[in-house]
Amino acid sequence: FFSSRRRHTRLQGDWSSDVCSSDLCLACIDACLKAGDRQECIRRCMDCVDVCTACANVSTRKGFVSKALKAVCAQACDHCAEECEKHADDKACKACAERCRACARCCRAAAKAG
């Protein structure tokens, strides 16, 4: 399921950039629901999942907005990581933040590459 969503960050010849954060964002949402009082973290993770999904769908079709979506995906991932880092004592939030930062770096590079 998620492997198809990760293709939007894969650069030509760079298999290590397969780092989409959608799966960890979903796990983070679950952890935040259990922890309570983390509405902002949940919102940002939900936005990140939606943007990553849209980016993956358009990028696999090589759509004309692919470059723009990759830039937006980088912003969404950074925004999500910023909030998750506030809960770094939570294993799910820490993992989500790390993956979001990696995904953001790859999306920015992919957007620059075209």
Secondary structure in CASP SS format (residue, H / E / C, confidence):
PFRMAT SS
TARGET T0000
AUTHOR 0000-0000-0000
METHOD secondary structure of the structure
MODEL  1
F C 1.00
F H 1.00
S H 1.00
S H 1.00
R H 1.00
R H 1.00
R H 1.00
H H 1.00
T H 1.00
R C 1.00
L E 1.00
Q C 1.00
G C 1.00
D E 1.00
W H 1.00
S H 1.00
S H 1.00
D C 1.00
V C 1.00
C C 1.00
S C 1.00
S H 1.00
D H 1.00
L H 1.00
C H 1.00
L H 1.00
A H 1.00
C H 1.00
I H 1.00
D H 1.00
A H 1.00
C H 1.00
L H 1.00
K H 1.00
A H 1.00
G C 1.00
D C 1.00
R C 1.00
Q H 1.00
E H 1.00
C H 1.00
I H 1.00
R H 1.00
R H 1.00
C H 1.00
M H 1.00
D H 1.00
C H 1.00
V H 1.00
D H 1.00
V H 1.00
C H 1.00
T H 1.00
A H 1.00
C H 1.00
A H 1.00
N H 1.00
V H 1.00
S H 1.00
T H 1.00
R C 1.00
K C 1.00
G C 1.00
F C 1.00
V C 1.00
S H 1.00
K H 1.00
A H 1.00
L H 1.00
K H 1.00
A H 1.00
V H 1.00
C H 1.00
A H 1.00
Q H 1.00
A H 1.00
C H 1.00
D H 1.00
H H 1.00
C H 1.00
A H 1.00
E H 1.00
E H 1.00
C H 1.00
E H 1.00
K H 1.00
H H 1.00
A C 1.00
D C 1.00
D C 1.00
K H 1.00
A H 1.00
C H 1.00
K H 1.00
A H 1.00
C H 1.00
A H 1.00
E H 1.00
R H 1.00
C H 1.00
R H 1.00
A H 1.00
C H 1.00
A H 1.00
R H 1.00
C H 1.00
C H 1.00
R H 1.00
A H 1.00
A H 1.00
A H 1.00
K H 1.00
A H 1.00
G C 1.00
END
